[in-house]
Structures are given as structure tokens and as C-alpha cells.
Amino acid sequence: MKRFGTQFVLGLSLLFLCAPAGLSQQPSFAPNPNELIYRQLKVNEADIDEVLEGTVPLQRMQFEEMINAVNRLNRQSTEALPEFRQGGYIRQSIYYGRVQGGQIIDGRAVLSIDADPDIQGLIPLLPLSLALDTPQWVVKATADAPMASVPAICGVTERNIPLLRLNGPGELKFNWSLKGEAVIESERKFSFEIPQSESNYLILDLPSELLLRSSNGIVWAPDNDELDLPVEGLTDLAEGNIRWVVQLGSQSRTTLAVLSGEALRSNANVLFYSQDLQYSFNREGLELVSRLTLDSVNAQRQSLAFQLSPELELVRVSTQGQSLNPTLSENDKNRWSITLDSQGGVVDLEVVAVAKFLPLQPQVLPLMSVVDGIWRQGQISLTISEDLELYRLDVAGAVESRIESIGSSKRRVLEMFDPNPNIVVVAGHQETELHISQVSRYEFVDNQVDLQTEIRMTAAAEPLHQLHLEITEGWDFKSVTLAGEKFSSQQFIPQVVKIER
């Protein structure tokens, strides 16, 4: 086996009055995940000494507390899974509402639920962005009993997961409302998230001057008031309104956009776009490939401006394999413009840019956005090369949906709910196993202590590229010498020293 060895000497100083009580730490040993960590045994008193060998006995109360904690964590993990349910499922959901101002009001919902009549089950009401009110549980009439309606038994778990208690098959009915978010003066967006079901319908009444768009599903406005849907008891359509239908199928999330038809006709140059941001990290740097789908391009030549984060360097812009010539704005740094010469409709655009990679340092992912464009939806994929390790991922404005395997690399996929998410990444060289021996010499001079530490390291499999040392608080770092030669180092975080060869 090839081994790589190195040694260096650290110089430290400390005021004598501030010397820490302990200068060393004991190693910690983590249990093997495959080992049986605990076991409950009934032991006769005469056999206790024999059974105790190799075990740590606990009092019954302590053992029960430990078991309860393990079961609670296991239950929380199970409840977090999308398929978590017990004894039933939602077969069909129908939602009705009316748009007024910036809200959907007068909402009503009917969820048809199939369940085992002999089991008291639970169904998670996830995802859920609606404000629920007065949920009722309706049991349909049978030969033995008439139809009955009682308050539904709902609650939340320790992880704030809303649950519905089942007592056999039936229907859950409730009122609901949803507040929208203003994108521009002529558009209002609604994040519509409903519990998972095999079939979902949304019926919305809008004033006739408004239009409805949905990021998922099929949207249409029936020619008459009669809907060929399994819907009963709909509110009469008010004068001056149009009834819209969104058929979501089994999808439980969509973004609804309510737009002013007059505004769209008066401003036909507005660009609506969706975005797919693909980040790739390797030792040489960071590459961003932004794929834009522009879905409202004119048939005439139309100008498009996009903005890159300051740290990005533009590489190329293309559409359908054809390179475009972007022009840099004179007034705004890293703002570029191109001219689209298309037949109108949907245009796919690819923008490639690169940036420096800062190993083992917090790095905010740079962004790309369309100037004066209306963002509809987006997705982010993050790929770390196999010779690097992801140590930290902080996400705001998006949610991680899945992890995919690409050869020996992993790709994380995140769904955006904000056009400008803030994502912090810390990545760097993979950790390697080190064998270390250390000799320390302390020298008491006047009112301070000088410490010189010689550390001999051997890497078992690969060379050591970077080493991070954390100095105990109170010590003042002086210098580092590598293999007898003065070597540079950098103290870039308080108490943390970085050494790179």
C-alpha cells in the first residue's frame, strides 16, 4: 500500500494566567452501526453475574425512556415519508373556490377516502398550503345506517404533520381559503398544495376579465355551467364570472397564476420563463448551465436581457444548438442582452457561465435571471465531482426533492419556489485517514507558556492536500514549519488555521 508521510511543527503561545485546565482530549469511539446496541433480558438473580459480562445494565425506568426515544425517532422518520399512511388513502379530491382581490375565498373541498372499516387508520394531510376550517367527517348511508356527519378528528404530530383519524370509508369535507402573492400589478400567484390523492380537481370562479394559468395539470374554461365532473352542490356562478377547471390528476402541487387579460393584450412583450439551473463542482471551478424556457416570445425580433451574479464569467449563449452573440451592457456590470429571431411561441435558451470554486469555504451559489421577465417555476441540480466531498448545504427559497446517482457521483435536485434562492455550499477534498504521532514541548517564560508541537502524519491511501487545525481558545498561533522548511498558512476563521501544500 502506498503511504504518504509529512511532518510539521506548530508554534503556539499562551498567557500563563489563561492556560486551559486540560491540554488533551480523549478519543471517542462510535459504535458499529451493525452492532446490537441494546437488548432487554429477563435474568434470574442467580445468573446476573454471568449475564452482565460485556453488557451495561440499566434500571427499568432508564431502559423504557431509551426505548421510547428510539421509537419516537423511528415514528418521526416514518411520518416524514410521502407514502406514510395507515389503513386508508384519498381516492379523489375536489376543491372549489372563488377569486376575489388577492385571495381565494369561499373554498369548499370534498375528499373521498377509501379505508378498511375494521381498522382505525391515519392519513397525513400533506402537502398542505390551504387554511382549513370546520372539517367534517361524512359517512355515507348504508342498508343498516343513515348518512351521518360528525366533526372530523384531526391533529398534528410532533413534526407538525397534520393527520386525519379514520373510522372506515367516508368523505372529509371542509372550508378553505388561500392568500396569493403579487408578482406584478397585473398578476397574482397562488401556491396551491393539497394532500396526495389518486385524482385531484380544482374549480375556480374568476371575474371575466381575468385569465387562469397553472404550472401543472390541464386548464380549461367550460362553455357552459354544467361540468362533466363528479361534482355535486356547486355554488351558482355569479354574474360576470367565468368558471375554470384545473385537472391535476395525481399531482398535489401547482402554482396558479391569475392574470389580467387586458394587461396581457396591452403588453405583449412581457416574457414568461421557467428555469433549470445546473451547477457542477470540480477541482478546476464551478460551472453553471442555465436552461431557460421562454413561453411568450413574439414572432418578430425581440430583445432579451439577463443578469449574471458578479462572480460569474459568461462562456456562451445558444438556442437549439445555434450560438448567439450576447452584448454586454455599458451601465450594468454582468448584464447581457441578445436578440431572439424566432417564429414566436416557446423558445429554449441555454446560458453557460463559470466561477471560481472556493474549497472548504462557504460559497453562495451564483444566479442568473431574466431582466423584466416573469418567473414561473424552476429547478436546481447540484453535482459534486467524485473526488470532492459535500460538507454543508443550506437552502432558502427551494426544497430538496431527491438525490440521483450519476456513476460514482451524486446529484441533488431542488425545486425552487423563489426565483432568487439563497443556497450556501461548503465542499472540498474528500477526507482521508491519517495516522498521527505528536510530541509537544512546553516552555514557561515569564508570565506566558510557549508550546512547540511536532506532528508526524501518514496518509494511508492518498496525499494530503489540505489540513485544517482548530486551536484551543486562548492560544495565539505563531507559525508553522513543514518538513524543516518554513511554510505558509492562513487563519481565515477565528481559531481555525488552514495549511495547503
C-alpha positions as CSV (number, residue, x, y, z in Angstrom):
1,M,0.0,0.0,0.0
2,K,1.3,3.4,-0.9
3,R,1.7,5.8,2.0
4,F,2.4,9.5,2.1
5,G,4.1,11.0,5.1
6,T,4.8,14.5,6.3
7,Q,5.6,16.3,9.4
8,F,5.4,19.9,10.6
9,V,5.9,21.9,13.8
10,L,3.3,24.4,15.2
11,G,4.4,27.3,17.4
12,L,1.8,28.5,20.0
13,S,1.9,30.9,22.9
14,L,-0.5,31.5,25.7
15,L,-0.6,33.9,28.7
16,F,0.1,31.8,31.8
17,L,-3.0,33.1,33.6
18,C,-5.2,31.9,30.7
19,A,-3.8,28.4,30.4
20,P,-6.6,25.9,30.0
21,A,-7.0,23.2,32.6
22,G,-6.8,20.3,30.1
23,L,-4.4,20.2,27.1
24,S,-5.6,17.0,25.6
25,Q,-8.8,15.2,24.6
26,Q,-9.6,11.6,24.9
27,P,-10.6,9.8,21.6
28,S,-14.2,8.9,21.1
29,F,-15.3,5.6,19.8
30,A,-18.5,5.3,17.8
31,P,-20.4,2.0,17.8
32,N,-20.6,-0.1,14.7
33,P,-24.0,0.5,13.0
34,N,-24.4,-3.2,12.6
35,E,-23.9,-3.9,16.3
36,L,-26.9,-4.6,18.6
37,I,-26.7,-1.5,20.9
38,Y,-29.4,-2.6,23.5
39,R,-31.4,-5.6,24.5
40,Q,-34.0,-6.3,27.1
41,L,-33.4,-9.6,29.0
42,K,-35.1,-11.3,31.9
43,V,-32.4,-12.8,34.1
44,N,-32.7,-14.9,37.2
45,E,-31.0,-13.3,40.2
46,A,-28.5,-16.2,40.5
47,D,-27.4,-15.7,36.9
48,I,-26.8,-12.0,37.0
49,D,-23.0,-12.1,37.3
50,E,-22.7,-14.4,34.3
51,V,-25.1,-12.4,32.1
52,L,-23.6,-9.0,33.0
53,E,-20.2,-9.7,31.4
54,G,-19.8,-7.5,28.3
55,T,-23.0,-5.5,29.0
56,V,-24.1,-2.4,30.7
57,P,-27.1,-2.9,32.9
58,L,-29.8,-0.2,33.2
59,Q,-32.6,0.4,35.5
60,R,-36.0,-0.4,34.1
61,M,-37.1,3.3,34.0
62,Q,-34.0,4.3,32.1
63,F,-34.4,1.5,29.7
64,E,-38.0,2.4,29.0
65,E,-37.1,6.0,28.4
66,M,-34.4,4.9,25.9
67,I,-36.8,2.6,24.1
68,N,-39.5,5.4,23.9
69,A,-36.9,7.8,22.5
70,V,-35.9,5.3,19.8
71,N,-39.5,4.5,18.9
72,R,-40.3,8.3,18.8
73,L,-37.4,8.9,16.4
74,N,-38.4,6.0,14.2
75,R,-42.0,7.2,14.1
76,Q,-40.9,10.7,13.1
77,S,-38.8,9.3,10.3
78,T,-41.7,7.2,9.1
79,E,-44.1,10.1,9.2
80,A,-41.8,12.2,7.1
81,L,-42.0,9.7,4.2
82,P,-44.5,10.7,1.5
83,E,-46.1,7.3,1.5
84,F,-46.8,7.3,5.2
85,R,-50.4,6.3,5.8
86,Q,-52.2,3.6,7.8
87,G,-55.4,1.9,6.9
88,G,-56.7,4.2,4.1
89,Y,-56.0,6.6,1.2
90,I,-57.6,9.5,-0.6
91,R,-59.2,8.3,-3.8
92,Q,-60.5,11.5,-5.2
93,S,-60.3,15.2,-4.2
94,I,-62.4,18.1,-5.5
95,Y,-61.7,21.7,-4.5
96,Y,-63.9,24.7,-5.2
97,G,-63.1,28.4,-4.7
98,R,-63.7,31.9,-5.8
99,V,-61.0,34.5,-6.6
100,Q,-61.7,37.9,-5.1
101,G,-59.0,40.5,-4.8
102,G,-55.7,38.8,-3.8
103,Q,-57.3,35.7,-2.2
104,I,-59.3,32.6,-3.0
105,I,-62.3,32.7,-0.7
106,D,-65.5,30.6,-0.1
107,G,-63.4,27.5,-0.6
108,R,-65.0,24.1,-0.2
109,A,-63.4,20.7,-0.5
110,V,-64.6,17.1,-0.7
111,L,-62.1,14.3,-0.2
112,S,-63.4,10.8,-0.9
113,I,-61.5,8.3,1.2
114,D,-61.3,4.5,1.0
115,A,-60.4,2.7,4.2
116,D,-60.6,-0.6,6.0
117,P,-63.8,-0.4,8.1
118,D,-62.3,-2.6,10.8
119,I,-59.2,-0.5,11.4
120,Q,-58.8,2.9,12.9
121,G,-56.4,4.4,10.4
122,L,-54.4,7.6,9.9
123,I,-53.9,9.7,6.7
124,P,-51.3,12.6,6.6
125,L,-52.8,15.7,5.0
126,L,-49.6,16.6,3.2
127,P,-48.6,18.7,1.4
128,L,-51.0,21.5,2.5
129,S,-50.9,25.2,1.8
130,L,-54.6,25.9,2.5
131,A,-56.1,27.3,5.6
132,L,-58.7,24.7,6.7
133,D,-61.9,25.4,8.6
134,T,-64.6,23.2,10.2
135,P,-63.6,19.8,8.8
136,Q,-66.5,17.3,8.9
137,W,-66.4,13.5,8.5
138,V,-69.3,12.2,6.5
139,V,-70.2,8.5,6.5
140,K,-72.4,7.6,3.5
141,A,-75.7,5.8,4.1
142,T,-75.8,2.0,4.2
143,A,-78.6,-0.5,4.5
144,D,-78.1,-0.6,8.2
145,A,-77.5,3.1,9.0
146,P,-78.4,6.5,7.5
147,M,-75.8,9.1,6.4
148,A,-74.1,10.8,9.3
149,S,-71.9,13.9,9.6
150,V,-69.7,14.5,12.6
151,P,-66.7,16.8,13.3
152,A,-63.5,15.2,11.8
153,I,-60.8,14.1,14.2
154,C,-57.7,16.0,13.0
155,G,-54.4,16.8,14.7
156,V,-50.7,17.3,14.2
157,T,-47.7,15.1,15.1
158,E,-44.5,16.3,16.9
159,R,-43.1,17.2,13.5
160,N,-46.2,19.4,12.7
161,I,-47.6,16.9,10.2
162,P,-51.4,17.2,10.0
163,L,-53.2,13.9,10.3
164,L,-56.8,12.7,9.8
165,R,-58.2,9.9,12.0
166,L,-60.2,7.4,10.0
167,N,-63.1,5.3,11.1
168,G,-63.7,3.4,7.9
169,P,-64.5,4.8,4.4
170,G,-66.2,8.1,4.1
171,E,-65.7,11.8,3.0
172,L,-63.8,14.6,4.5
173,K,-65.4,18.0,3.9
174,F,-64.0,21.3,4.9
175,N,-63.9,25.0,4.0
176,W,-60.7,26.6,3.0
177,S,-59.0,29.8,1.8
178,L,-55.7,30.7,0.3
179,K,-53.8,34.0,0.1
180,G,-51.9,35.0,-3.1
181,E,-48.7,36.8,-3.8
182,A,-48.4,39.8,-6.1
183,V,-45.8,39.3,-8.8
184,I,-46.6,42.4,-10.8
185,E,-49.6,44.6,-10.8
186,S,-51.4,42.5,-13.4
187,E,-50.6,39.1,-11.9
188,R,-51.3,37.2,-8.7
189,K,-49.7,33.9,-7.8
190,F,-51.1,31.2,-5.5
191,S,-49.0,28.2,-4.2
192,F,-51.7,25.5,-4.3
193,E,-50.6,22.4,-2.4
194,I,-53.1,19.7,-1.4
195,P,-52.9,16.2,0.2
196,Q,-51.9,13.4,-2.1
197,S,-54.7,11.8,-3.9
198,E,-55.3,9.5,-6.9
199,S,-57.3,12.2,-8.7
200,N,-57.5,15.9,-8.0
201,Y,-59.8,18.6,-9.4
202,L,-59.8,22.4,-8.8
203,I,-62.7,24.5,-9.8
204,L,-62.3,28.3,-9.6
205,D,-64.7,31.1,-10.4
206,L,-62.9,34.2,-11.8
207,P,-64.1,37.6,-13.0
208,S,-64.4,37.5,-16.8
209,E,-61.6,40.0,-17.3
210,L,-59.1,37.6,-15.6
211,L,-57.3,34.6,-17.0
212,L,-56.0,31.5,-15.2
213,R,-52.7,29.6,-15.7
214,S,-51.4,26.6,-13.9
215,S,-47.8,25.2,-13.8
216,N,-49.2,21.6,-13.6
217,G,-52.3,19.9,-14.9
218,I,-54.8,20.7,-17.6
219,V,-56.7,24.0,-17.5
220,W,-59.9,24.9,-19.4
221,A,-63.0,27.0,-19.1
222,P,-66.1,25.0,-20.0
223,D,-68.5,26.6,-22.5
224,N,-71.5,26.2,-20.1
225,D,-72.1,26.0,-16.4
226,E,-72.7,22.2,-16.5
227,L,-69.5,20.3,-15.7
228,D,-69.0,16.8,-16.8
229,L,-67.3,16.0,-13.4
230,P,-68.2,14.1,-10.3
231,V,-69.2,17.3,-8.6
232,E,-72.4,17.9,-6.6
233,G,-73.8,21.0,-4.9
234,L,-71.6,23.7,-6.6
235,T,-72.4,27.3,-5.8
236,D,-74.2,29.1,-8.6
237,L,-71.9,31.0,-10.9
238,A,-72.1,34.7,-10.2
239,E,-72.9,37.2,-13.0
240,G,-69.8,38.4,-14.7
241,N,-67.7,35.4,-13.7
242,I,-66.2,32.5,-15.6
243,R,-65.8,29.0,-14.2
244,W,-62.3,27.5,-14.7
245,V,-61.3,23.8,-14.2
246,V,-57.8,22.5,-13.4
247,Q,-57.4,18.8,-13.7
248,L,-54.3,17.9,-11.7
249,G,-54.5,14.1,-11.8
250,S,-52.4,12.7,-9.0
251,Q,-50.2,15.8,-8.8
252,S,-50.5,17.6,-5.4
253,R,-48.6,20.8,-6.1
254,T,-49.1,23.5,-8.6
255,T,-48.6,27.3,-9.0
256,L,-51.7,29.1,-10.0
257,A,-51.3,32.5,-11.8
258,V,-54.3,34.8,-12.2
259,L,-53.6,37.4,-14.9
260,S,-55.3,40.4,-16.3
261,G,-56.3,39.8,-19.9
262,E,-56.2,43.5,-20.7
263,A,-52.7,43.8,-19.3
264,L,-51.5,40.9,-21.5
265,R,-53.0,42.4,-24.6
266,S,-51.5,45.9,-23.9
267,N,-48.0,44.5,-23.1
268,A,-47.4,41.7,-25.5
269,N,-43.6,41.9,-25.0
270,V,-43.7,40.5,-21.4
271,L,-41.6,37.4,-21.2
272,F,-42.7,34.5,-19.0
273,Y,-39.9,32.0,-18.3
274,S,-39.1,28.7,-16.5
275,Q,-35.6,27.9,-15.4
276,D,-33.4,24.9,-14.9
277,L,-30.1,25.7,-13.1
278,Q,-27.4,23.0,-13.2
279,Y,-24.4,23.5,-11.0
280,S,-21.3,21.3,-11.3
281,F,-18.4,21.5,-8.8
282,N,-14.9,20.1,-9.6
283,R,-11.3,21.0,-8.6
284,E,-11.0,23.5,-11.5
285,G,-14.0,25.5,-10.7
286,L,-17.8,25.9,-10.7
287,E,-19.9,25.6,-13.9
288,L,-23.4,26.9,-14.2
289,V,-25.7,25.8,-17.1
290,S,-29.0,27.7,-17.1
291,R,-31.7,26.4,-19.4
292,L,-34.5,28.8,-19.9
293,T,-37.9,28.1,-21.4
294,L,-39.4,31.4,-22.7
295,D,-43.1,30.8,-23.4
296,S,-44.3,34.1,-24.7
297,V,-41.9,35.2,-27.4
298,N,-43.2,37.3,-30.3
299,A,-43.0,36.2,-33.9
300,Q,-41.0,39.4,-34.5
301,R,-37.4,40.0,-33.4
302,Q,-37.4,40.6,-29.7
303,S,-34.6,41.6,-27.3
304,L,-33.9,39.7,-24.1
305,A,-31.7,40.9,-21.2
306,F,-30.3,38.6,-18.5
307,Q,-28.3,39.3,-15.4
308,L,-25.5,37.2,-14.0
309,S,-24.1,37.3,-10.5
310,P,-20.8,39.4,-10.4
311,E,-18.6,36.3,-9.8
312,L,-19.8,34.5,-12.9
313,E,-17.9,34.7,-16.3
314,L,-20.1,34.2,-19.3
315,V,-19.0,31.4,-21.6
316,R,-21.7,31.0,-24.3
317,V,-25.4,31.5,-25.1
318,S,-27.2,29.2,-27.6
319,T,-30.6,28.1,-28.7
320,Q,-31.3,24.8,-30.4
321,G,-27.6,24.3,-30.9
322,Q,-27.1,27.7,-32.6
323,S,-24.7,30.1,-30.9
324,L,-25.9,33.6,-30.2
325,N,-23.8,36.8,-29.8
326,P,-24.6,38.5,-26.4
327,T,-23.9,42.1,-25.9
328,L,-22.6,43.4,-22.5
329,S,-24.5,46.4,-21.1
330,E,-22.4,49.6,-20.6
331,N,-24.2,50.7,-17.5
332,D,-24.7,47.4,-15.5
333,K,-22.0,45.0,-14.7
334,N,-22.6,41.5,-16.0
335,R,-25.9,42.3,-17.6
336,W,-26.1,40.9,-21.2
337,S,-28.6,41.3,-24.0
338,I,-29.4,39.1,-27.0
339,T,-31.9,39.4,-29.9
340,L,-34.3,36.5,-30.4
341,D,-35.2,35.9,-34.1
342,S,-37.9,33.2,-33.8
343,Q,-41.3,32.2,-35.2
344,G,-42.9,33.1,-31.9
345,G,-44.2,30.9,-29.1
346,V,-41.8,28.8,-26.9
347,V,-38.0,29.4,-27.1
348,D,-35.4,27.3,-25.3
349,L,-32.2,29.1,-24.4
350,E,-29.0,27.8,-22.8
351,V,-26.6,30.1,-20.9
352,V,-23.3,28.7,-19.7
353,A,-21.1,30.5,-17.2
354,V,-18.2,29.6,-14.8
355,A,-16.9,30.9,-11.5
356,K,-14.1,30.1,-9.0
357,F,-14.5,27.2,-6.6
358,L,-13.6,28.0,-3.0
359,P,-12.8,24.7,-1.4
360,L,-13.9,24.2,2.2
361,Q,-15.3,27.8,2.4
362,P,-19.0,28.8,2.5
363,Q,-19.9,29.7,-1.1
364,V,-23.3,31.2,-2.2
365,L,-24.4,29.7,-5.5
366,P,-24.3,32.4,-8.2
367,L,-27.6,33.1,-10.0
368,M,-28.8,34.0,-13.5
369,S,-32.2,35.8,-14.1
370,V,-34.1,37.4,-16.9
371,V,-34.4,41.1,-16.7
372,D,-38.1,42.3,-16.7
373,G,-39.2,38.7,-17.1
374,I,-41.9,37.0,-15.1
375,W,-40.6,33.8,-13.5
376,R,-43.0,30.9,-13.4
377,Q,-41.1,27.9,-11.9
378,G,-37.6,26.5,-11.6
379,Q,-35.4,23.6,-10.7
380,I,-31.8,23.3,-9.4
381,S,-29.5,20.4,-9.8
382,L,-26.2,20.3,-7.9
383,T,-23.5,17.8,-8.9
384,I,-20.2,17.3,-6.9
385,S,-17.4,15.5,-8.7
386,E,-16.4,12.2,-7.2
387,D,-13.0,13.5,-5.9
388,L,-14.8,16.2,-3.8
389,E,-17.0,15.9,-0.7
390,L,-20.1,18.0,0.1
391,Y,-19.8,19.1,3.8
392,R,-22.7,21.6,4.1
393,L,-25.8,22.6,2.1
394,D,-28.0,25.4,3.4
395,V,-31.1,26.1,1.3
396,A,-33.5,29.0,1.4
397,G,-36.0,29.6,-1.4
398,A,-36.0,26.0,-2.6
399,V,-36.7,22.5,-1.2
400,E,-34.6,19.4,-1.9
401,S,-36.8,16.8,-3.7
402,R,-34.4,13.9,-4.5
403,I,-30.9,12.6,-4.8
404,E,-29.9,10.9,-8.1
405,S,-26.8,8.7,-8.8
406,I,-24.7,9.5,-11.8
407,G,-21.9,6.9,-12.0
408,S,-20.0,7.4,-8.8
409,S,-21.3,10.9,-8.3
410,K,-24.4,12.2,-6.6
411,R,-26.8,14.8,-8.0
412,R,-29.1,16.7,-5.7
413,V,-32.3,18.1,-7.2
414,L,-34.1,21.0,-5.6
415,E,-37.5,22.5,-6.5
416,M,-37.4,26.3,-6.5
417,F,-40.3,28.4,-5.1
418,D,-38.4,31.7,-5.3
419,P,-36.6,33.0,-8.5
420,N,-33.6,34.1,-6.3
421,P,-32.9,31.3,-3.8
422,N,-30.1,31.6,-1.4
423,I,-28.1,28.4,-1.3
424,V,-24.8,28.1,0.6
425,V,-22.4,25.2,-0.2
426,V,-19.3,24.0,1.5
427,A,-17.4,21.4,-0.5
428,G,-13.8,20.3,-0.7
429,H,-11.4,17.4,-0.9
430,Q,-12.5,14.1,0.4
431,E,-11.4,13.3,3.9
432,T,-8.6,10.8,4.2
433,E,-7.5,8.5,7.1
434,L,-4.4,9.9,8.9
435,H,-2.1,8.1,11.3
436,I,-0.6,10.8,13.6
437,S,2.1,10.9,16.3
438,Q,2.6,14.0,18.3
439,V,5.4,15.3,20.6
440,S,4.8,18.6,22.5
441,R,7.2,20.7,24.4
442,Y,6.1,23.4,26.8
443,E,8.3,26.3,27.9
444,F,7.4,28.6,30.8
445,V,8.8,32.1,30.1
446,D,7.9,35.0,32.5
447,N,4.1,35.1,32.5
448,Q,3.3,33.0,29.4
449,V,3.6,29.5,28.1
450,D,5.3,28.7,24.8
451,L,4.2,25.4,23.1
452,Q,6.0,23.7,20.2
453,T,4.3,20.7,18.8
454,E,5.8,18.3,16.3
455,I,3.2,16.3,14.4
456,R,4.1,13.3,12.2
457,M,1.4,12.3,9.8
458,T,1.0,9.3,7.4
459,A,-1.9,9.2,4.9
460,A,-2.9,5.6,4.3
461,A,-4.3,5.9,0.7
462,E,-3.8,9.4,-0.9
463,P,-1.7,12.5,-0.5
464,L,-2.9,15.2,1.9
465,H,-4.0,18.4,0.0
466,Q,-5.4,20.5,2.9
467,L,-5.3,20.3,6.6
468,H,-7.5,22.3,9.0
469,L,-6.4,22.7,12.6
470,E,-8.6,24.2,15.3
471,I,-6.6,25.9,18.0
472,T,-8.0,25.8,21.6
473,E,-9.3,29.2,22.6
474,G,-6.7,31.3,24.4
475,W,-3.7,30.2,22.4
476,D,-2.0,32.6,20.0
477,F,-0.9,30.9,16.7
478,K,2.6,31.9,15.7
479,S,4.0,29.9,12.8
480,V,4.1,26.5,11.0
481,T,7.1,24.7,9.6
482,L,6.6,21.8,7.1
483,A,9.4,19.2,6.9
484,G,12.0,21.5,8.2
485,E,11.0,24.3,5.8
486,K,9.1,27.5,6.6
487,F,5.6,27.1,5.2
488,S,2.7,29.5,4.7
489,S,-0.6,29.2,6.5
490,Q,-3.8,31.2,6.7
491,Q,-6.0,31.9,9.7
492,F,-9.2,32.6,7.8
493,I,-11.8,31.7,10.5
494,P,-11.2,32.6,14.2
495,Q,-9.3,29.8,15.9
496,V,-9.1,27.8,12.6
497,V,-5.8,27.5,10.6
498,K,-5.6,26.2,7.0
499,I,-2.5,24.6,5.7
500,E,-2.3,23.8,2.0
501,R,0.5,22.3,0.0
